[in-house]
């Protein structure tokens, strides 16, 4: 019988992170690009892939240097609000691919892009693909030449699917490339940066209030910078709060170059763990945070959903704002049933899988990119609720919550909004973040 390959949480916990089945390691098999994985698999597809991320700097434009097939999906992004007239293309032909001839064209192309714009861009991002990965292109050198010729900053961003499982995959490198633009400034003790996302946290996130109570006057996020000068002011920060592990290397670079130390926090949906994390942050900063009201509001929203859904069963996907295994663990610890998780396991989140196995050993884990997913049958494991765009696609009959808009839920506010959104979805109301 043909069926999608999966493993229980208990089986995976017993094997360990260094002995995962081949089916859960994408570089050991062919990749199945199902409709559920388009946003996850392609660095230039939907959400904040490399291309949108590369244009996070206010006033920036992008030159996509690629064969036609690789650049085609950018046309979808260019129709989004705020991205029209920010993409330019240098198409590679067969000779370019074989000889690398296109590299000599890039400085001239950048110069032409700058010349055709009514206002000089703050930065020109050059997006290149796996072709240049295979050619071994030194894009830092190419960007320096282009910058000298065009007279504006030029930075690379790599849409290299080949490096997805490497130490510095595309979304890690693009963060480093952007923050490399910052130059030394005198430090201000009342200034802090939030690093990790390309969209802002929800406005009512308690973290803003907690920092303000410490005397922080400027909390900067790249997504909230109104212009390039304000972005450059991020270099005056007293410290960085790293909210996503993909920004870890960029923060390390800033600590080395600009002497800005960093503190790393994790996005969590376990209410008690959020409390513990704020306590730990307070110890580092020499203070305590009064989070009782925020914790109570999050738990009230949780109980509001529970009163409607009881002990609902869930399928959790990875195409959403959170870690699939951490959210699964949070739900199980609150008494809900998680039958399935669609996710990518690694060193960062295996700790959640191990704890999930203790509470719910029979939860099954699938890889979105494993070819046998073409045989997935939702009828074999019906659920009440599907969270994540991928899980929602696999379970069309369930109550579905995509939970993947750009603005980022975080902390107690994120938990509260999640359960409020689940309650709305359960009741058939329109869901808004």
Secondary structure, DSSP 8 states (H G I E B T S, - for coil): ------EEHHHHHHH-GGG--GGG-GGGS-B---GGGHHHH-TTSSSS-HHHHHT-STT-EEEEEE-HHHHTTHHHHTTSTT-TT-EEEEE--HHHHHH-TTHHHHHHHHHHHHHHSSS--SEEEEEEEHHHHHHT--HHHHHHHHHHHHSSEEEEEEE-GGGTTSTT-HHHHHHHHHHTT-------TTEEEEES-SS-B-TT-HHHHHHHHTT--EEE-GGG--SHHHHHGGGG-SEEEE-SGGGHHHHHHHHHHH--EEEE------HHHHHHHHHHHHHHHT-----HHHHHHHHHHHHHHHHHHSS-EEEE-SSSSS-HHHHHHHHHHTT-EEEEEE----TTTHHHHHHHHHH-TT-EEE-TTBGGGGG--GGGG--SEEESHHHHHH-TTSEEE----SSB--HHHHHHHHHHHHHHHHTT-----
